[in-house]
Amino acid sequence: MTAEQDAADPEQTNHNSQTIVLVEDHPPIASLISSFIHAATSYQVLSFSDGQDLLHHLDDLRTRLPVLLLLDYHLPTMTGLQLYEQLQHIEGFRKIPALFITAEVSSGVKEELIQRHLGVLSKPFTFKEFLAALTPLLT
């Protein structure tokens, strides 16, 4: 978890916490995505470097469930989809929408994500493309 989370309001401890969870293993991309979110919304961003990092902080996340999961598909310890599957078994996380962000994804994987009604955004992307993918998931 990054230092940005330490400044988050501790009283925001429910679904209305206005928090987006980002799991991205490349710091420059995580920083860019966070800056996009901050430029266009009032949401807080909780950033993790991989799935294990997020799972390690699961108790903290349960106290302030995010409104959205932004998951890089290719992560060091597990794929974003494997992480998503694990989170689906945890109460409170089943109804949280997810957007997968990836540079490389086979047509089969992309098709599976779409069939499961999970968003997919291909890298590289522009600010406008990011907002177009993000906005419907936050309404």
Z-matrix of the N, CA and C atoms (Angstrom, degrees):
N
C 1 1.442
C 2 1.527 1 107.41
N 3 1.299 2 117.72 1 144.01
C 4 1.452 3 120.71 2 -178.13
C 5 1.520 4 111.24 3 -91.00
N 6 1.316 5 115.80 4 167.84
C 7 1.467 6 121.19 5 -178.77
C 8 1.515 7 111.81 6 -63.17
N 9 1.319 8 116.77 7 -23.09
C 10 1.461 9 121.05 8 -179.90
C 11 1.521 10 111.49 9 -56.69
N 12 1.332 11 117.14 10 -32.45
C 13 1.448 12 120.24 11 -177.86
C 14 1.527 13 112.46 12 -71.70
N 15 1.312 14 116.68 13 -29.58
C 16 1.463 15 119.42 14 -177.76
C 17 1.517 16 112.07 15 -62.59
N 18 1.331 17 117.00 16 -25.03
C 19 1.458 18 120.72 17 -179.45
C 20 1.526 19 112.31 18 -86.29
N 21 1.318 20 117.50 19 -4.84
C 22 1.467 21 120.59 20 -178.36
C 23 1.517 22 110.34 21 -65.08
N 24 1.297 23 116.30 22 149.03
C 25 1.452 24 123.52 23 -179.36
C 26 1.524 25 110.33 24 -65.87
N 27 1.345 26 119.74 25 117.23
C 28 1.452 27 121.29 26 -178.05
C 29 1.515 28 113.41 27 -66.83
N 30 1.327 29 118.13 28 -16.27
C 31 1.459 30 119.90 29 179.71
C 32 1.524 31 112.03 30 -80.14
N 33 1.324 32 117.56 31 -9.07
C 34 1.453 33 120.82 32 178.41
C 35 1.526 34 107.66 33 -84.65
N 36 1.332 35 116.51 34 87.68
C 37 1.452 36 120.19 35 -171.50
C 38 1.517 37 112.50 36 -125.45
N 39 1.338 38 118.36 37 38.60
C 40 1.446 39 120.37 38 177.48
C 41 1.517 40 110.03 39 -149.92
N 42 1.331 41 116.36 40 -169.97
C 43 1.456 42 120.55 41 179.38
C 44 1.517 43 111.98 42 -60.24
N 45 1.299 44 118.68 43 -25.80
C 46 1.450 45 121.87 44 -177.98
C 47 1.520 46 112.17 45 -86.84
N 48 1.318 47 117.31 46 21.68
C 49 1.454 48 121.33 47 -176.82
C 50 1.520 49 112.98 48 -70.91
N 51 1.357 50 117.12 49 -11.36
C 52 1.451 51 120.04 50 -179.72
C 53 1.521 52 111.89 51 58.21
N 54 1.329 53 115.40 52 42.46
C 55 1.449 54 121.72 53 -178.79
C 56 1.523 55 110.04 54 -114.49
N 57 1.324 56 115.56 55 135.57
C 58 1.460 57 122.67 56 172.79
C 59 1.518 58 107.56 57 -112.31
N 60 1.324 59 116.26 58 131.15
C 61 1.462 60 121.08 59 176.25
C 62 1.521 61 108.35 60 -95.22
N 63 1.328 62 115.64 61 129.38
C 64 1.459 63 123.62 62 177.75
C 65 1.523 64 108.66 63 -117.12
N 66 1.327 65 116.40 64 126.33
C 67 1.469 66 120.73 65 174.18
C 68 1.519 67 106.64 66 -118.82
N 69 1.325 68 115.53 67 107.53
C 70 1.469 69 123.10 68 -176.03
C 71 1.519 70 107.92 69 -146.76
N 72 1.330 71 117.50 70 126.97
C 73 1.456 72 121.19 71 -174.84
C 74 1.530 73 114.58 72 -88.45
N 75 1.309 74 118.84 73 -6.90
C 76 1.462 75 121.26 74 176.93
C 77 1.535 76 109.18 75 -104.81
N 78 1.336 77 117.53 76 109.09
C 79 1.471 78 120.77 77 -175.77
C 80 1.527 79 115.18 78 -52.55
N 81 1.345 80 120.17 79 -41.46
C 82 1.476 81 117.35 80 179.55
C 83 1.538 82 112.57 81 -63.31
N 84 1.320 83 117.19 82 -36.36
C 85 1.461 84 120.16 83 178.95
C 86 1.526 85 109.95 84 -71.65
N 87 1.332 86 117.01 85 -41.18
C 88 1.467 87 120.40 86 176.94
C 89 1.527 88 110.31 87 -59.86
N 90 1.322 89 116.69 88 -41.85
C 91 1.461 90 121.02 89 179.13
C 92 1.529 91 111.06 90 -65.09
N 93 1.324 92 116.99 91 -41.90
C 94 1.464 93 120.81 92 178.83
C 95 1.526 94 110.90 93 -62.85
N 96 1.331 95 116.88 94 -46.55
C 97 1.464 96 120.77 95 -179.98
C 98 1.524 97 110.35 96 -62.46
N 99 1.325 98 116.98 97 -43.82
C 100 1.468 99 120.45 98 177.63
C 101 1.520 100 111.35 99 -60.05
N 102 1.326 101 116.47 100 -41.56
C 103 1.471 102 119.04 101 179.91
C 104 1.526 103 110.87 102 -67.29
N 105 1.330 104 117.72 103 -36.41
C 106 1.469 105 120.84 104 175.16
C 107 1.527 106 110.37 105 -60.20
N 108 1.326 107 115.54 106 -46.46
C 109 1.474 108 120.11 107 -178.74
C 110 1.522 109 110.46 108 -62.61
N 111 1.325 110 116.77 109 -46.31
C 112 1.466 111 120.23 110 -179.33
C 113 1.522 112 112.41 111 -66.08
N 114 1.324 113 117.16 112 -32.34
C 115 1.461 114 120.51 113 179.98
C 116 1.526 115 112.01 114 -71.22
N 117 1.324 116 116.51 115 -30.25
C 118 1.465 117 119.86 116 -172.43
C 119 1.523 118 114.89 117 -108.83
N 120 1.331 119 117.45 118 -13.68
C 121 1.464 120 120.23 119 -175.31
C 122 1.525 121 110.43 120 -140.46
N 123 1.325 122 115.04 121 176.51
C 124 1.473 123 120.66 122 174.77
C 125 1.530 124 110.91 123 -105.12
N 126 1.331 125 116.78 124 12.40
C 127 1.469 126 120.76 125 -177.97
C 128 1.527 127 111.77 126 -73.20
N 129 1.331 128 115.19 127 145.84
C 130 1.457 129 122.21 128 170.47
C 131 1.524 130 107.81 129 -82.26
N 132 1.317 131 117.90 130 152.00
C 133 1.456 132 122.06 131 178.16
C 134 1.521 133 108.97 132 -119.19
N 135 1.327 134 115.39 133 125.72
C 136 1.459 135 121.44 134 171.51
C 137 1.518 136 105.86 135 -104.57
N 138 1.318 137 116.81 136 116.92
C 139 1.452 138 121.78 137 -172.80
C 140 1.527 139 110.89 138 -109.70
N 141 1.337 140 114.72 139 132.87
C 142 1.464 141 121.97 140 178.53
C 143 1.518 142 108.82 141 -126.36
N 144 1.331 143 116.39 142 148.82
C 145 1.463 144 120.43 143 -176.46
C 146 1.523 145 113.65 144 -86.10
N 147 1.316 146 117.70 145 -19.34
C 148 1.460 147 120.96 146 176.73
C 149 1.522 148 109.99 147 -164.38
N 150 1.311 149 116.00 148 174.96
C 151 1.459 150 121.13 149 -177.52
C 152 1.514 151 113.63 150 -62.36
N 153 1.316 152 116.84 151 -38.86
C 154 1.464 153 119.99 152 179.82
C 155 1.524 154 110.65 153 -64.78
N 156 1.321 155 116.80 154 -38.07
C 157 1.465 156 121.09 155 177.40
C 158 1.525 157 109.82 156 -60.32
N 159 1.321 158 117.30 157 -46.03
C 160 1.464 159 120.81 158 178.21
C 161 1.523 160 110.55 159 -62.49
N 162 1.318 161 117.60 160 -47.71
C 163 1.470 162 120.76 161 -178.28
C 164 1.522 163 111.44 162 -62.15
N 165 1.320 164 116.94 163 -32.33
C 166 1.465 165 121.41 164 177.27
C 167 1.532 166 111.24 165 -64.59
N 168 1.329 167 117.56 166 -28.58
C 169 1.470 168 122.85 167 -179.03
C 170 1.528 169 112.48 168 -103.08
N 171 1.311 170 116.73 169 19.50
C 172 1.457 171 121.07 170 -175.10
C 173 1.523 172 113.23 171 -59.82
N 174 1.318 173 118.01 172 -38.72
C 175 1.472 174 119.93 173 179.22
C 176 1.523 175 111.03 174 -60.94
N 177 1.343 176 116.83 175 -40.50
C 178 1.463 177 120.39 176 177.21
C 179 1.527 178 110.81 177 -63.61
N 180 1.321 179 116.64 178 -40.22
C 181 1.463 180 120.95 179 -178.64
C 182 1.520 181 112.09 180 -68.19
N 183 1.305 182 117.12 181 -31.18
C 184 1.470 183 119.98 182 179.37
C 185 1.523 184 111.71 183 -65.28
N 186 1.319 185 117.85 184 -26.29
C 187 1.464 186 120.50 185 -179.44
C 188 1.522 187 112.15 186 -80.06
N 189 1.317 188 117.11 187 -19.21
C 190 1.471 189 121.65 188 175.72
C 191 1.533 190 108.19 189 -145.95
N 192 1.321 191 113.43 190 80.72
C 193 1.457 192 119.61 191 -177.82
C 194 1.524 193 111.30 192 -57.95
N 195 1.326 194 116.10 193 135.86
C 196 1.464 195 118.52 194 178.08
C 197 1.526 196 111.45 195 -73.35
N 198 1.320 197 114.98 196 161.40
C 199 1.460 198 120.26 197 176.33
C 200 1.527 199 111.28 198 -92.62
N 201 1.342 200 117.09 199 -13.07
C 202 1.455 201 121.41 200 -177.76
C 203 1.528 202 109.76 201 -157.23
N 204 1.337 203 114.91 202 145.13
C 205 1.460 204 122.14 203 172.98
C 206 1.519 205 108.33 204 -111.14
N 207 1.325 206 117.39 205 122.91
C 208 1.459 207 122.98 206 172.49
C 209 1.524 208 106.64 207 -107.57
N 210 1.318 209 116.63 208 112.97
C 211 1.457 210 120.99 209 -171.65
C 212 1.520 211 111.84 210 -121.93
N 213 1.317 212 116.14 211 123.82
C 214 1.457 213 120.03 212 169.29
C 215 1.527 214 106.23 213 -66.40
N 216 1.311 215 117.45 214 139.09
C 217 1.468 216 118.24 215 -179.29
C 218 1.521 217 110.73 216 -74.02
N 219 1.329 218 117.62 217 -43.30
C 220 1.472 219 121.58 218 -177.78
C 221 1.524 220 109.46 219 -95.93
N 222 1.327 221 115.27 220 104.24
C 223 1.469 222 122.02 221 179.23
C 224 1.527 223 109.05 222 -119.49
N 225 1.322 224 118.84 223 159.62
C 226 1.465 225 121.29 224 -175.25
C 227 1.536 226 115.60 225 -63.68
N 228 1.322 227 118.51 226 -43.96
C 229 1.465 228 119.50 227 -171.79
C 230 1.518 229 114.09 228 -98.68
N 231 1.317 230 117.28 229 -18.79
C 232 1.462 231 123.24 230 178.43
C 233 1.513 232 107.10 231 -166.30
N 234 1.311 233 117.37 232 161.66
C 235 1.462 234 118.44 233 176.33
C 236 1.522 235 109.56 234 -77.02
N 237 1.310 236 115.75 235 162.54
C 238 1.466 237 120.11 236 175.18
C 239 1.517 238 111.22 237 -60.03
N 240 1.325 239 116.84 238 -34.85
C 241 1.464 240 120.29 239 179.04
C 242 1.530 241 111.02 240 -68.63
N 243 1.319 242 117.76 241 -39.32
C 244 1.470 243 120.22 242 176.13
C 245 1.523 244 110.68 243 -63.12
N 246 1.317 245 117.10 244 -40.48
C 247 1.463 246 121.08 245 176.65
C 248 1.523 247 110.00 246 -63.30
N 249 1.322 248 116.64 247 -46.23
C 250 1.462 249 121.16 248 178.80
C 251 1.531 250 110.24 249 -57.20
N 252 1.317 251 116.90 250 -44.76
C 253 1.472 252 121.17 251 179.35
C 254 1.530 253 110.83 252 -59.58
N 255 1.317 254 117.37 253 -42.52
C 256 1.473 255 120.12 254 178.62
C 257 1.525 256 110.60 255 -63.48
N 258 1.315 257 116.64 256 -41.52
C 259 1.462 258 120.13 257 -179.05
C 260 1.524 259 111.74 258 -67.31
N 261 1.316 260 118.03 259 -27.38
C 262 1.460 261 121.40 260 179.71
C 263 1.524 262 112.50 261 -65.67
N 264 1.325 263 117.24 262 -18.23
C 265 1.468 264 122.04 263 178.85
C 266 1.525 265 112.37 264 -90.67
N 267 1.317 266 116.57 265 2.34
C 268 1.466 267 121.47 266 -177.52
C 269 1.520 268 109.08 267 -109.02
N 270 1.326 269 115.12 268 125.71
C 271 1.466 270 120.40 269 -179.09
C 272 1.521 271 110.58 270 -53.99
N 273 1.308 272 115.43 271 136.41
C 274 1.451 273 121.57 272 179.40
C 275 1.518 274 113.55 273 95.78
N 276 1.316 275 117.92 274 -25.30
C 277 1.464 276 120.92 275 -176.93
C 278 1.526 277 113.05 276 -92.97
N 279 1.319 278 117.68 277 -14.49
C 280 1.471 279 120.92 278 -174.56
C 281 1.520 280 113.43 279 -62.29
N 282 1.313 281 117.66 280 -31.87
C 283 1.461 282 120.63 281 -175.41
C 284 1.524 283 113.42 282 -98.58
N 285 1.312 284 117.10 283 5.37
C 286 1.466 285 120.25 284 -179.44
C 287 1.536 286 108.29 285 -83.04
N 288 1.331 287 117.83 286 123.06
C 289 1.465 288 119.68 287 179.17
C 290 1.529 289 111.34 288 -68.33
N 291 1.332 290 114.72 289 157.60
C 292 1.463 291 120.49 290 -178.92
C 293 1.517 292 110.71 291 -133.41
N 294 1.320 293 114.78 292 144.72
C 295 1.452 294 122.68 293 173.00
C 296 1.524 295 106.91 294 -124.80
N 297 1.325 296 115.76 295 122.48
C 298 1.457 297 121.40 296 178.28
C 299 1.518 298 108.72 297 -93.79
N 300 1.333 299 115.02 298 131.05
C 301 1.450 300 121.90 299 -178.89
C 302 1.525 301 107.04 300 -117.88
N 303 1.335 302 116.26 301 125.02
C 304 1.455 303 118.24 302 -175.60
C 305 1.517 304 112.84 303 -152.51
N 306 1.322 305 114.90 304 150.99
C 307 1.462 306 120.94 305 175.83
C 308 1.523 307 109.84 306 -87.22
N 309 1.308 308 115.86 307 -35.84
C 310 1.457 309 119.85 308 -177.89
C 311 1.520 310 109.46 309 -134.90
N 312 1.302 311 114.86 310 123.74
C 313 1.454 312 119.10 311 175.19
C 314 1.530 313 106.37 312 -148.51
N 315 1.302 314 115.82 313 131.65
C 316 1.462 315 119.38 314 -179.99
C 317 1.520 316 109.65 315 -65.97
N 318 1.317 317 115.20 316 157.47
C 319 1.465 318 118.85 317 -179.97
C 320 1.524 319 110.50 318 -61.10
N 321 1.337 320 118.27 319 -31.95
C 322 1.463 321 121.42 320 178.14
C 323 1.512 322 112.43 321 -65.81
N 324 1.330 323 116.50 322 -43.16
C 325 1.459 324 120.66 323 178.75
C 326 1.522 325 109.67 324 -67.54
N 327 1.326 326 117.07 325 -44.67
C 328 1.467 327 120.64 326 179.58
C 329 1.528 328 109.99 327 -60.49
N 330 1.321 329 116.84 328 -42.73
C 331 1.462 330 121.13 329 178.44
C 332 1.527 331 111.06 330 -62.20
N 333 1.343 332 116.56 331 -42.18
C 334 1.470 333 120.12 332 178.58
C 335 1.526 334 111.08 333 -61.42
N 336 1.328 335 116.96 334 -44.74
C 337 1.462 336 120.68 335 179.56
C 338 1.518 337 110.86 336 -61.06
N 339 1.321 338 116.33 337 -43.44
C 340 1.463 339 120.63 338 179.95
C 341 1.523 340 110.93 339 -65.98
N 342 1.340 341 117.80 340 -42.62
C 343 1.467 342 121.23 341 178.92
C 344 1.521 343 111.43 342 -62.47
N 345 1.319 344 116.66 343 -29.45
C 346 1.463 345 121.33 344 179.26
C 347 1.527 346 111.10 345 -88.16
N 348 1.319 347 117.14 346 8.49
C 349 1.468 348 123.76 347 179.05
C 350 1.525 349 111.80 348 61.53
N 351 1.330 350 115.58 349 37.73
C 352 1.454 351 121.92 350 175.90
C 353 1.527 352 107.86 351 -107.07
N 354 1.309 353 115.79 352 136.09
C 355 1.451 354 119.89 353 -178.67
C 356 1.510 355 112.43 354 -72.32
N 357 1.330 356 115.57 355 149.76
C 358 1.461 357 122.17 356 177.88
C 359 1.526 358 108.15 357 -135.03
N 360 1.326 359 115.73 358 130.27
C 361 1.458 360 122.02 359 176.18
C 362 1.526 361 107.37 360 -128.19
N 363 1.318 362 116.21 361 123.34
C 364 1.470 363 120.98 362 -178.22
C 365 1.524 364 111.10 363 -87.75
N 366 1.332 365 115.40 364 135.93
C 367 1.461 366 122.13 365 172.86
C 368 1.527 367 107.34 366 -83.06
N 369 1.295 368 119.28 367 146.65
C 370 1.462 369 126.58 368 -7.40
C 371 1.529 370 110.67 369 -76.71
N 372 1.306 371 115.58 370 157.61
C 373 1.464 372 120.71 371 179.23
C 374 1.520 373 108.89 372 -139.38
N 375 1.317 374 114.39 373 157.14
C 376 1.460 375 120.63 374 178.15
C 377 1.532 376 109.02 375 -92.68
N 378 1.304 377 115.70 376 168.83
C 379 1.463 378 121.52 377 175.54
C 380 1.524 379 109.82 378 -57.35
N 381 1.330 380 116.21 379 -44.83
C 382 1.460 381 121.70 380 -179.20
C 383 1.538 382 110.85 381 -62.31
N 384 1.324 383 117.89 382 -42.85
C 385 1.466 384 121.31 383 178.78
C 386 1.525 385 110.98 384 -65.84
N 387 1.327 386 115.86 385 -39.54
C 388 1.467 387 119.84 386 178.27
C 389 1.521 388 110.46 387 -62.00
N 390 1.323 389 116.60 388 -47.76
C 391 1.470 390 119.94 389 179.44
C 392 1.515 391 111.98 390 -62.97
N 393 1.322 392 117.24 391 -37.65
C 394 1.459 393 120.55 392 178.93
C 395 1.529 394 111.26 393 -63.16
N 396 1.323 395 117.51 394 -34.37
C 397 1.468 396 121.75 395 177.76
C 398 1.522 397 111.33 396 -80.04
N 399 1.319 398 117.40 397 -36.17
C 400 1.461 399 122.64 398 -175.59
C 401 1.531 400 113.73 399 -75.91
N 402 1.306 401 116.89 400 -46.48
C 403 1.469 402 121.97 401 -171.71
C 404 1.517 403 114.84 402 -53.70
N 405 1.341 404 119.84 403 -47.42
C 406 1.474 405 118.17 404 -179.23
C 407 1.527 406 113.76 405 -63.21
N 408 1.325 407 116.69 406 -25.73
C 409 1.461 408 120.32 407 -178.95
C 410 1.526 409 112.88 408 -79.57
N 411 1.316 410 116.47 409 -13.88
C 412 1.471 411 120.80 410 -178.65
C 413 1.527 412 112.32 411 -101.95
N 414 1.322 413 117.67 412 2.12
C 415 1.466 414 120.04 413 -179.03
C 416 1.507 415 111.63 414 -108.05
